[in-house]
C-alpha cells in the first residue's frame, strides 16, 4: 500500500513538473516577442499566497542554492524588492521596464512614466487584479475593490462628496484636532520621566483618524487624553463618550482593531477568529462585528432622520457635507436628469470603511515620516518655519482661512517637505494591473523610442518606489554613499525648487511660486516649484484610479504641520546633557546615522509601508523665534 502511494505521488509530481515546464517554454516563446529584457524565475509572484509564503521560501532559496543559480532572479521575486534595490536592477538591464517569466505567467515591472501613463489611461485594456483587493471587501464592495461599470457608477456617485465644502471641513477640523494634540503633548511632557519620549507615531495616527472620521461622519471624535473635546452632544452615538446599550466596544477602538488585524480577517474564517484560543484574534473578530453593527445602525438612523426632514436635507445640500451623509442623500435622491441611482447600503458601508482605514493610515504615517525628516534636517526645518511665518504672520489660528491660505501653503517649502516624504516613503509600494483579455493578440504600448508588446493575461507591476527614484525624471546629484550612486534615496526637498531649464532636463515643468515668496532665494534665482512628468510621481496612484481623497489628505497634512511647526521644533532624542559642543555634535551625528539606518531597515510592508514603532525617538521643544 505504501509503495503504491509513493508511486502515485511520484507520477503526480512528474506530470505536474512536465506541465510547468511546458508552460514555462510557452511563456519564454511569448517573452521573446515583447521587445524588453526578461529574466526567467521559478514562481509567478502576483498572488496573495506568495505574499504570505515568500518570507519562508526566499531564505531557503537564497541560502540553499548556489549563488550562481539565483543571483539574477532571487531579488526580483522578493515581495517589495524595490524598497531595497531601488532603481539599480533597471540600471543594470538598461531599461525602465523589466519582464519576469515564470511557469505561472509573465510580469512587467515598470518605472517608466510613459508606460505607466498608458497603462493608467487604457482602462479597457488594463485593470486591477481584484483578487488582490478582496480583503478590502470586508464590509462591502467599494471604489478600490471594483472595476468596470461598477467602479464608474460608484465614482460618479461619490465624486460630488469630495468638494470644496468638504475640504473646508477638513481644514477647520484639522486645526481643532491638532491644537488638542499639542495640548496633550504639553501636558504629557510635564509629567514624563526623563528617559521617555512622546508616542508621535500613535498620536499622529489618532489625529488623522479623528479628522477622517469627521470628514466621513460629520461627528467630532475626542482626541485621546484631551478632556475638553466634546462629542458634539452625541454622548452615546457612533463617536460618543459613553458605550451605547447593546454594544461591547467603542467604534474608534473597533476600527483600529480591524485595521491592524485586516490580514487575519482575510486569512481565517470569521468563526475561527470568534472562537480562537488566542485573545487577540477574538478581539479582531469583536472589532469587525462591532464596527459593522455601528455603521449599519448609523446609516439606518440617518436615513430615517433624512426621510422625516426632507426640507432640512435640501437646505444642507450646498453646505458642509461629510461623506456618509452625502452618500445617504444621494442614495435617497436619485437624479431626475440622468437617472443616476445611489449606492446600496452595503456599498456605502464598504466605501466609508475604506475611507476610514486607508485615509487615516496613509496620512498618519506620512505625517510621522515628515516629522522624522524635519528632525534629521534642522536647517531645512528652520526654512519651513520661516515660510509658515511668512504665510500666517501673527494671525490666530481662528483666522486661518481655507480659501486664502491653502494656496499659499501649496508649492511652499512645507509642501516640498510633504511631497519629498511621499516620494521617499510612499504609503503603497506598487500598483498592480492585469490585462483584461486572457487570450488574444498582445497590446502595443510606447516605451521611449520603441514599442512594447504586452501579451494577453499579463501582470503589470507599477513600482512607485522605483519610479520615484528614477534619475531620468528627477533633479539629482551624485552620491558616493548611495547604492544607486545618486541622492535619489535621500531626503532632499530642495529638488522641488528648480529653474525651467533644470525642469526640462528631466521632462518636468517649473511652476511659478506664490508672490508671497517673491523675496525668497529660490525666486531670486529664477526657480519655480517642480512639477514632474505625468507618471513620474504617483503616491496617490495613477489616471482615473487616483485616490479620490487626495485633496482631503493633502489639505490635512499641510495645515497639521503648519500648526505644529509654527510654535514648536522637532528634534532627535539625543542624550547629551552636560556635554560640550563637540560631544553634542558627535552624539547628534551618531543618532542621525542610527535613525537613517532604521528608516532603511525598519519599514514594514503589510497593507501600507510604515516604520516600526520606537525606532526613531523624537522630542519637541518650544520654538525660539
C-alpha positions as CSV (number, residue, x, y, z in Angstrom):
1,X,0.0,0.0,0.0
2,X,2.8,2.4,1.0
3,X,4.7,1.6,-2.2
4,X,1.6,2.3,-4.3
5,X,1.1,5.7,-2.7
6,X,4.7,6.5,-3.3
7,X,4.5,5.6,-7.0
8,X,1.2,7.6,-7.3
9,X,2.8,10.6,-5.7
10,X,5.9,10.3,-8.0
11,X,3.6,10.2,-11.1
12,X,1.6,13.2,-9.9
13,X,4.8,15.2,-9.3
14,X,6.3,14.2,-12.6
15,X,3.1,15.2,-14.6
16,X,2.9,18.5,-12.6
17,X,6.6,19.2,-13.4
18,X,6.2,18.4,-17.1
19,X,3.2,20.7,-17.3
20,X,5.0,23.6,-15.6
21,X,8.0,23.1,-17.9
22,X,5.8,23.2,-21.0
23,X,4.1,26.4,-19.6
24,X,7.5,28.0,-19.0
25,X,8.6,27.2,-22.5
26,X,5.4,28.7,-24.0
27,X,5.9,31.9,-21.9
28,X,9.5,32.2,-22.9
29,X,8.4,32.0,-26.5
30,X,5.9,34.8,-25.9
31,X,8.5,36.9,-24.0
32,X,10.9,36.7,-26.9
33,X,8.4,39.0,-28.8
34,X,7.8,41.6,-26.1
35,X,10.9,43.7,-27.0
36,X,12.1,44.1,-23.4
37,X,14.8,42.4,-21.4
38,X,13.4,39.4,-19.4
39,X,14.5,37.1,-16.6
40,X,13.3,33.6,-16.0
41,X,12.1,33.0,-12.5
42,X,10.7,29.8,-10.8
43,X,7.5,31.3,-9.4
44,X,4.7,33.7,-10.5
45,X,4.7,36.2,-7.6
46,X,1.4,38.1,-8.3
47,X,-0.7,36.2,-5.8
48,X,-1.7,36.8,-2.2
49,X,-0.4,33.3,-1.4
50,X,3.1,34.3,-2.5
51,X,2.9,37.4,-0.3
52,X,2.4,35.1,2.8
53,X,4.8,32.3,2.0
54,X,7.7,34.3,0.5
55,X,9.3,35.2,3.9
56,X,9.7,31.4,4.3
57,X,10.6,30.4,0.8
58,X,13.1,33.2,-0.1
59,X,15.7,32.4,2.6
60,X,15.6,28.8,1.6
61,X,16.3,29.7,-2.0
62,X,18.8,32.4,-1.2
63,X,21.0,30.3,1.1
64,X,20.1,26.8,-0.1
65,X,21.1,27.3,-3.7
66,X,24.5,28.2,-5.1
67,X,24.6,32.0,-5.8
68,X,25.4,31.5,-9.5
69,X,22.0,29.8,-9.8
70,X,19.9,32.5,-8.2
71,X,21.8,35.8,-8.3
72,X,20.0,37.1,-11.3
73,X,16.4,36.5,-10.2
74,X,16.2,36.0,-6.4
75,X,15.7,39.7,-5.6
76,X,13.1,40.1,-8.3
77,X,10.7,37.6,-6.7
78,X,11.1,39.1,-3.2
79,X,8.0,41.0,-2.1
80,X,8.7,44.7,-2.0
81,X,12.1,44.2,-3.6
82,X,12.1,47.8,-4.9
83,X,12.5,49.2,-1.4
84,X,15.8,47.5,-1.1
85,X,17.0,47.5,-4.7
86,X,15.5,50.9,-5.7
87,X,16.5,51.7,-9.3
88,X,19.6,49.5,-9.5
89,X,18.1,46.5,-11.4
90,X,16.7,48.8,-14.1
91,X,20.1,50.5,-14.5
92,X,21.8,47.1,-14.7
93,X,19.4,45.9,-17.5
94,X,19.4,49.3,-19.3
95,X,15.6,49.5,-19.3
96,X,13.0,51.2,-17.2
97,X,10.8,48.1,-17.5
98,X,11.9,44.5,-16.8
99,X,9.9,41.3,-17.5
100,X,10.0,38.2,-15.4
101,X,8.9,34.9,-17.0
102,X,7.6,32.1,-14.8
103,X,5.6,28.9,-15.5
104,X,2.6,30.7,-14.0
105,X,2.7,33.8,-16.0
106,X,4.5,36.9,-17.3
107,X,5.0,40.0,-15.2
108,X,6.1,43.5,-16.2
109,X,8.0,45.5,-13.6
110,X,8.0,49.1,-14.7
111,X,9.2,52.5,-13.5
112,X,8.8,54.2,-16.9
113,X,6.4,57.2,-16.7
114,X,5.3,57.0,-20.3
115,X,4.5,53.3,-20.0
116,X,2.7,53.9,-16.6
117,X,0.6,56.7,-18.1
118,X,-0.7,54.4,-20.9
119,X,-1.5,51.6,-18.5
120,X,-3.4,54.0,-16.3
121,X,-5.3,55.6,-19.2
122,X,-6.3,52.4,-21.1
123,X,-8.8,51.1,-18.6
124,X,-10.4,48.8,-21.1
125,X,-7.1,47.0,-21.7
126,X,-5.6,47.0,-18.2
127,X,-7.5,46.8,-14.8
128,X,-6.9,45.9,-11.2
129,X,-6.5,42.2,-10.4
130,X,-9.4,42.2,-8.0
131,X,-8.3,39.0,-6.2
132,X,-5.5,41.1,-4.6
133,X,-8.1,43.6,-3.2
134,X,-10.6,41.1,-1.9
135,X,-9.6,41.8,1.7
136,X,-10.9,45.4,1.2
137,X,-14.4,43.9,0.6
138,X,-14.5,43.2,4.4
139,X,-17.6,45.4,4.8
140,X,-18.8,45.6,1.1
141,X,-17.7,46.4,-2.4
142,X,-16.1,49.8,-2.7
143,X,-14.3,52.2,-5.0
144,X,-10.9,50.5,-4.5
145,X,-12.0,46.9,-4.9
146,X,-14.2,47.2,-8.1
147,X,-13.6,47.5,-11.8
148,X,-15.5,48.4,-14.9
149,X,-19.2,49.7,-14.8
150,X,-19.5,49.1,-11.0
151,X,-16.4,51.3,-10.4
152,X,-17.6,54.0,-12.7
153,X,-21.0,54.1,-11.1
154,X,-19.6,54.3,-7.6
155,X,-17.1,57.0,-8.6
156,X,-19.8,59.1,-10.2
157,X,-22.0,58.9,-7.1
158,X,-19.1,59.6,-4.7
159,X,-17.2,62.3,-6.6
160,X,-19.5,65.2,-5.7
161,X,-19.0,64.5,-2.0
162,X,-15.2,65.4,-2.3
163,X,-15.8,69.1,-3.0
164,X,-14.5,72.4,-1.7
165,X,-17.0,72.4,1.2
166,X,-15.8,69.0,2.3
167,X,-12.1,70.1,2.2
168,X,-13.1,73.3,4.1
169,X,-14.5,71.0,6.8
170,X,-11.2,69.1,6.8
171,X,-9.3,72.4,7.2
172,X,-11.2,73.5,10.3
173,X,-11.3,70.0,11.9
174,X,-7.5,69.6,11.4
175,X,-6.9,72.9,13.2
176,X,-9.1,71.8,16.1
177,X,-7.6,68.3,16.4
178,X,-4.0,69.4,16.0
179,X,-4.4,72.1,18.8
180,X,-5.9,69.4,21.0
181,X,-2.9,67.1,20.3
182,X,-0.4,69.9,21.1
183,X,-2.1,70.4,24.4
184,X,-1.9,66.7,25.2
185,X,1.8,66.8,24.2
186,X,2.5,69.8,26.5
187,X,0.7,68.0,29.4
188,X,2.5,64.7,28.9
189,X,5.9,66.4,28.7
190,X,5.4,68.0,32.1
191,X,4.9,64.6,33.8
192,X,7.0,62.4,31.6
193,X,10.1,60.6,33.1
194,X,13.4,61.9,31.7
195,X,14.1,58.8,29.7
196,X,10.8,58.7,28.0
197,X,9.6,60.2,24.7
198,X,6.2,61.1,23.2
199,X,4.4,58.5,21.1
200,X,4.4,60.6,17.9
201,X,3.5,57.5,15.8
202,X,0.2,56.8,17.6
203,X,-0.7,60.4,18.2
204,X,-0.4,61.4,14.6
205,X,-2.3,58.4,13.6
206,X,-5.1,59.3,16.1
207,X,-5.1,62.8,14.7
208,X,-5.6,61.5,11.1
209,X,-8.3,59.1,12.3
210,X,-10.2,61.9,14.1
211,X,-10.1,64.2,11.1
212,X,-11.1,61.4,8.6
213,X,-13.9,60.4,11.0
214,X,-15.2,64.0,11.0
215,X,-15.0,64.0,7.2
216,X,-16.7,60.6,7.0
217,X,-19.4,61.0,9.6
218,X,-19.6,64.7,10.4
219,X,-19.2,63.9,14.1
220,X,-16.3,65.0,16.2
221,X,-14.2,62.4,18.0
222,X,-12.3,63.0,21.2
223,X,-8.5,63.2,20.9
224,X,-7.0,60.7,23.4
225,X,-6.1,62.5,26.6
226,X,-7.9,65.7,25.7
227,X,-10.5,66.3,28.3
228,X,-12.0,69.4,26.8
229,X,-13.1,67.9,23.5
230,X,-16.8,67.5,23.2
231,X,-18.5,64.8,21.1
232,X,-21.0,67.3,19.6
233,X,-23.6,66.2,22.2
234,X,-23.7,62.7,20.8
235,X,-22.9,61.0,24.1
236,X,-23.9,57.5,23.0
237,X,-23.6,57.9,19.3
238,X,-21.0,56.4,17.0
239,X,-18.2,58.6,18.4
240,X,-19.8,59.3,21.8
241,X,-18.1,59.2,25.2
242,X,-20.4,56.5,26.5
243,X,-20.8,53.0,25.3
244,X,-24.1,52.6,23.6
245,X,-26.5,50.0,25.0
246,X,-26.1,46.6,23.3
247,X,-22.5,47.3,22.4
248,X,-19.3,45.9,23.9
249,X,-16.7,48.1,22.3
250,X,-16.5,51.8,21.2
251,X,-16.4,52.4,17.4
252,X,-12.9,54.0,17.4
253,X,-11.3,51.0,19.1
254,X,-13.2,48.6,16.9
255,X,-12.0,50.4,13.8
256,X,-8.3,50.3,14.9
257,X,-8.6,46.6,15.7
258,X,-10.0,45.9,12.2
259,X,-7.3,48.0,10.5
260,X,-4.5,46.2,12.4
261,X,-6.0,42.8,12.0
262,X,-7.2,43.1,8.4
263,X,-4.9,40.3,7.2
264,X,-6.3,37.9,9.7
265,X,-9.8,38.7,8.5
266,X,-8.7,37.6,5.1
267,X,-6.7,34.5,6.1
268,X,-9.0,33.0,8.7
269,X,-12.8,32.4,8.5
270,X,-14.9,34.5,10.8
271,X,-15.9,31.6,13.0
272,X,-12.3,30.7,13.7
273,X,-11.5,34.3,14.8
274,X,-14.6,34.4,17.0
275,X,-13.7,31.2,18.9
276,X,-9.9,31.3,18.6
277,X,-8.0,30.4,21.7
278,X,-5.8,33.5,21.4
279,X,-7.4,36.6,22.8
280,X,-6.1,38.9,20.0
281,X,-7.9,37.0,17.3
282,X,-11.2,37.2,19.3
283,X,-10.6,40.9,19.7
284,X,-10.2,41.3,15.9
285,X,-13.5,39.5,15.4
286,X,-15.2,41.6,18.0
287,X,-13.9,44.8,16.4
288,X,-15.2,43.6,13.0
289,X,-18.5,42.7,14.5
290,X,-19.0,45.9,16.4
291,X,-17.8,48.1,13.5
292,X,-20.3,46.5,11.1
293,X,-23.2,46.9,13.6
294,X,-22.3,50.5,14.3
295,X,-22.1,51.5,10.7
296,X,-25.3,49.7,9.8
297,X,-27.2,51.4,12.8
298,X,-25.8,54.8,12.0
299,X,-26.8,54.6,8.3
300,X,-30.3,53.3,9.1
301,X,-30.8,56.1,11.7
302,X,-29.6,58.8,9.3
303,X,-31.8,57.5,6.5
304,X,-34.7,57.7,8.9
305,X,-33.8,61.3,10.0
306,X,-33.4,62.5,6.5
307,X,-36.7,61.0,5.3
308,X,-38.5,62.7,8.2
309,X,-37.0,66.1,7.3
310,X,-36.5,66.3,3.6
311,X,-36.6,70.1,3.7
312,X,-33.6,70.3,6.0
313,X,-31.8,67.8,3.8
314,X,-32.4,70.1,0.8
315,X,-31.2,73.1,2.7
316,X,-27.9,71.4,3.7
317,X,-27.2,70.3,0.2
318,X,-24.9,73.2,-0.5
319,X,-23.3,73.4,2.9
320,X,-20.5,71.4,4.5
321,X,-21.1,67.7,3.9
322,X,-19.4,64.7,5.4
323,X,-19.0,61.7,3.1
324,X,-21.6,59.4,4.8
325,X,-24.4,61.9,4.8
326,X,-23.7,62.9,1.3
327,X,-23.9,59.2,0.1
328,X,-27.1,58.7,2.1
329,X,-28.7,61.7,0.5
330,X,-27.5,60.6,-3.0
331,X,-28.9,57.2,-2.2
332,X,-32.3,58.7,-1.3
333,X,-32.5,61.2,-4.1
334,X,-31.9,59.5,-7.4
335,X,-31.1,62.1,-10.1
336,X,-34.1,63.1,-12.1
337,X,-31.9,64.2,-15.0
338,X,-29.6,61.3,-15.7
339,X,-31.3,58.5,-13.8
340,X,-28.3,58.0,-11.5
341,X,-29.1,55.6,-8.8
342,X,-27.4,55.9,-5.4
343,X,-25.3,53.2,-3.8
344,X,-26.6,50.2,-1.9
345,X,-26.3,50.3,1.9
346,X,-23.5,47.6,1.6
347,X,-21.6,49.8,-0.9
348,X,-22.0,52.8,1.4
349,X,-20.6,50.9,4.3
350,X,-17.8,49.5,2.2
351,X,-16.7,52.9,1.0
352,X,-16.9,54.5,4.4
353,X,-14.8,51.7,5.8
354,X,-12.2,52.1,3.1
355,X,-12.1,55.9,3.7
356,X,-11.6,55.4,7.4
357,X,-8.9,52.7,7.1
358,X,-6.9,53.9,4.1
359,X,-7.4,57.6,4.9
360,X,-6.0,57.6,8.4
361,X,-3.3,55.0,8.0
362,X,-1.7,56.7,5.0
363,X,-2.0,60.3,6.3
364,X,-0.8,59.4,9.8
365,X,2.3,57.5,8.6
366,X,3.2,60.3,6.2
367,X,2.9,63.0,9.0
368,X,5.2,60.8,11.1
369,X,7.7,60.4,8.4
370,X,7.6,64.2,7.8
371,X,8.4,64.8,11.5
372,X,11.4,62.4,11.3
373,X,12.7,64.1,8.1
374,X,12.5,67.5,9.6
375,X,14.2,66.4,12.8
376,X,17.0,64.9,10.7
377,X,17.4,68.2,8.7
378,X,17.2,71.1,11.2
379,X,18.4,73.7,8.7
380,X,15.5,72.8,6.4
381,X,13.1,72.8,9.3
382,X,14.0,76.4,10.1
383,X,13.4,77.2,6.4
384,X,9.9,75.6,6.7
385,X,9.1,77.6,9.8
386,X,10.2,80.8,8.1
387,X,7.7,80.1,5.3
388,X,5.0,79.4,7.8
389,X,5.7,82.8,9.4
390,X,5.6,84.5,6.0
391,X,2.2,83.0,5.3
392,X,0.4,83.4,8.6
393,X,2.4,86.1,10.5
394,X,0.8,86.7,13.9
395,X,-2.7,85.5,12.9
396,X,-4.5,83.4,15.5
397,X,-5.4,80.0,14.1
398,X,-9.1,81.0,14.3
399,X,-8.3,83.5,11.5
400,X,-6.6,80.9,9.3
401,X,-8.7,80.8,6.1
402,X,-9.1,77.8,3.9
403,X,-9.7,79.9,0.8
404,X,-6.9,82.4,1.4
405,X,-4.1,80.3,3.0
406,X,-4.3,76.9,1.4
407,X,-3.0,78.2,-1.9
408,X,-0.1,79.9,-0.1
409,X,0.8,76.7,1.6
410,X,0.9,74.8,-1.7
411,X,4.3,75.0,-3.5
412,X,6.0,76.2,-0.3
413,X,8.9,74.6,1.5
414,X,6.3,72.9,3.7
415,X,4.7,71.4,0.7
416,X,8.1,70.4,-0.7
417,X,8.6,68.5,2.7
418,X,5.4,66.6,2.3
419,X,5.9,65.7,-1.4
420,X,9.6,64.7,-0.9
421,X,8.4,62.5,2.0
422,X,5.8,60.9,-0.2
423,X,8.4,60.4,-2.9
424,X,10.6,58.5,-0.5
425,X,8.0,56.8,1.7
426,X,5.0,56.4,-0.5
427,X,2.3,54.6,1.5
428,X,1.9,51.9,-1.1
429,X,4.7,50.1,-2.7
430,X,3.2,49.2,-6.1
431,X,0.1,49.4,-8.2
432,X,-0.7,46.0,-9.8
433,X,-2.6,45.9,-13.1
434,X,-3.6,43.0,-15.3
435,X,-4.5,42.5,-19.0
436,X,-8.3,42.4,-19.3
437,X,-8.2,39.9,-22.1
438,X,-7.0,36.5,-21.0
439,X,-6.4,35.3,-24.6
440,X,-5.9,37.1,-27.9
441,X,-3.3,39.3,-29.5
442,X,-0.9,41.5,-27.5
443,X,-1.5,45.2,-26.8
444,X,1.1,47.6,-28.1
445,X,2.4,50.4,-25.8
446,X,5.1,53.0,-26.4
447,X,8.3,52.7,-24.3
448,X,10.7,55.5,-25.1
449,X,11.6,55.4,-28.8
450,X,10.3,51.9,-29.4
451,X,7.1,49.9,-28.9
452,X,6.4,47.0,-26.5
453,X,4.0,44.1,-26.9
454,X,2.1,43.3,-23.8
455,X,0.7,39.7,-24.1
456,X,-2.8,38.8,-23.0
457,X,-3.1,37.6,-19.4
458,X,0.0,39.6,-18.3
459,X,0.6,41.2,-14.9
460,X,2.0,44.8,-14.8
461,X,3.5,46.0,-11.5
462,X,3.8,49.8,-11.5
463,X,6.6,50.3,-9.0
464,X,6.1,53.5,-7.1
465,X,9.4,53.4,-5.2
466,X,11.4,52.8,-8.3
467,X,9.8,55.4,-10.4
468,X,10.2,57.9,-7.6
469,X,13.9,57.1,-7.6
470,X,14.3,57.1,-11.4
471,X,17.1,59.6,-12.0
472,X,15.9,60.2,-15.6
473,X,12.9,62.1,-14.3
474,X,14.2,63.9,-11.2
475,X,16.7,66.6,-10.5
476,X,19.5,64.9,-8.5
477,X,23.1,64.9,-7.5
478,X,25.8,62.2,-7.4
479,X,26.3,60.4,-4.1
480,X,29.2,58.1,-3.1
481,X,27.3,56.5,-0.2
482,X,24.1,55.5,-2.2
483,X,23.5,52.1,-3.7
484,X,22.5,53.9,-6.9
485,X,25.3,56.4,-7.0
486,X,22.8,59.3,-6.7
487,X,20.9,61.1,-3.9
488,X,17.6,59.8,-5.1
489,X,17.2,57.7,-1.9
490,X,17.9,60.8,0.3
491,X,15.5,63.4,1.7
492,X,16.4,66.4,-0.5
493,X,13.3,68.7,-0.5
494,X,15.4,71.3,-2.4
495,X,14.9,69.2,-5.5
496,X,11.3,70.6,-5.7
497,X,12.7,74.1,-6.5
498,X,14.2,74.2,-10.0
499,X,14.8,76.6,-12.9
500,X,12.8,76.0,-16.0
501,X,15.9,74.6,-17.7
502,X,16.5,72.1,-14.8
503,X,12.9,71.0,-15.0
504,X,13.0,70.5,-18.8
505,X,16.2,68.3,-18.4
506,X,14.0,65.7,-16.6
507,X,10.8,66.3,-18.7
508,X,9.1,68.3,-16.0
509,X,7.9,71.9,-15.6
510,X,8.7,74.7,-13.2
511,X,5.6,76.3,-11.8
512,X,5.6,80.0,-10.7
513,X,6.0,80.5,-6.9
514,X,3.3,82.3,-5.0
515,X,4.0,86.1,-5.0
516,X,4.2,86.0,-1.2
517,X,7.7,84.3,-1.6
518,X,8.9,86.9,-4.1
519,X,11.9,87.7,-1.9
520,X,12.9,84.1,-1.3
521,X,16.3,82.8,-2.5
522,X,14.6,80.5,-5.0
523,X,12.5,83.3,-6.6
524,X,15.6,85.5,-6.9
525,X,17.4,82.6,-8.6
526,X,14.6,82.3,-11.1
527,X,13.4,78.9,-9.7
528,X,9.9,77.6,-9.6
529,X,8.1,74.7,-8.0
530,X,8.9,71.4,-9.7
531,X,6.0,69.5,-11.4
532,X,7.3,66.1,-12.5
533,X,6.4,64.4,-15.8
534,X,3.0,62.8,-15.6
535,X,3.5,59.2,-14.3
536,X,6.8,60.0,-12.5
537,X,5.2,61.0,-9.2
538,X,2.3,58.7,-8.3
539,X,1.9,58.4,-4.5
540,X,-1.9,58.7,-5.0
541,X,-2.0,56.1,-7.8
542,X,-2.5,56.9,-11.5
543,X,-5.1,58.1,-14.0
544,X,-8.8,57.9,-13.1
545,X,-7.9,55.4,-10.4
546,X,-6.1,58.1,-8.5
547,X,-7.1,58.4,-4.8
548,X,-10.4,60.3,-4.7
549,X,-9.4,61.7,-1.3
550,X,-6.1,63.2,-2.5
551,X,-7.1,66.8,-1.8
552,X,-8.5,65.8,1.6
553,X,-5.3,64.3,2.7
554,X,-3.0,67.0,1.2
555,X,-5.0,69.7,3.0
556,X,-4.9,67.9,6.3
557,X,-1.1,67.3,6.1
558,X,-0.4,70.9,5.2
559,X,-2.4,72.5,8.0
560,X,-1.4,70.0,10.7
561,X,2.3,70.5,10.1
562,X,1.8,74.3,9.8
563,X,0.2,74.4,13.3
564,X,2.9,72.2,14.8
565,X,5.9,73.9,13.4
566,X,4.6,77.4,13.9
567,X,5.3,77.2,17.6
568,X,7.3,74.0,18.1
569,X,10.5,72.4,16.7
570,X,11.1,68.7,16.5
571,X,14.5,67.1,17.4
572,X,16.1,63.7,17.5
573,X,16.0,62.5,21.1
574,X,19.8,62.6,21.9
575,X,21.1,62.1,25.4
576,X,23.8,64.8,25.6
577,X,23.1,66.5,28.8
578,X,26.2,68.2,30.3
579,X,28.3,67.5,27.2
580,X,30.4,70.1,25.4
581,X,29.7,71.4,21.9
582,X,32.0,68.8,20.2
583,X,30.5,65.9,22.2
584,X,26.9,67.1,21.4
585,X,27.7,67.3,17.7
586,X,29.1,63.7,17.7
587,X,26.1,62.4,19.7
588,X,23.7,64.1,17.2
589,X,25.6,62.6,14.2
590,X,25.5,59.1,15.8
591,X,21.8,59.5,16.5
592,X,21.2,60.7,12.9
593,X,23.1,57.8,11.3
594,X,21.2,55.3,13.5
595,X,17.8,57.0,12.6
596,X,18.6,56.8,8.9
597,X,19.7,53.1,9.2
598,X,16.4,52.3,11.0
599,X,14.4,54.2,8.3
600,X,16.1,51.9,5.7
601,X,15.7,48.7,7.6
602,X,12.7,49.2,9.9
603,X,9.9,49.5,7.4
604,X,7.0,47.1,7.4
605,X,5.3,46.4,4.1
606,X,2.0,44.8,5.0
607,X,-1.0,46.7,3.6
608,X,0.9,50.0,3.8
609,X,4.6,50.9,4.2
610,X,5.2,52.1,7.8
611,X,8.0,52.4,10.2
612,X,8.0,50.1,13.2
613,X,7.3,51.9,16.5
614,X,10.1,53.3,18.6
615,X,12.9,53.1,16.0
616,X,13.4,56.9,15.7
617,X,12.7,58.6,19.1
618,X,11.8,62.3,18.8
619,X,11.1,65.1,21.1
620,X,9.6,68.6,20.6
621,X,10.7,71.8,22.1
622,X,9.2,75.3,22.1
623,X,10.4,77.2,19.1
624,X,12.7,80.2,19.6
625,X,11.9,82.9,17.0
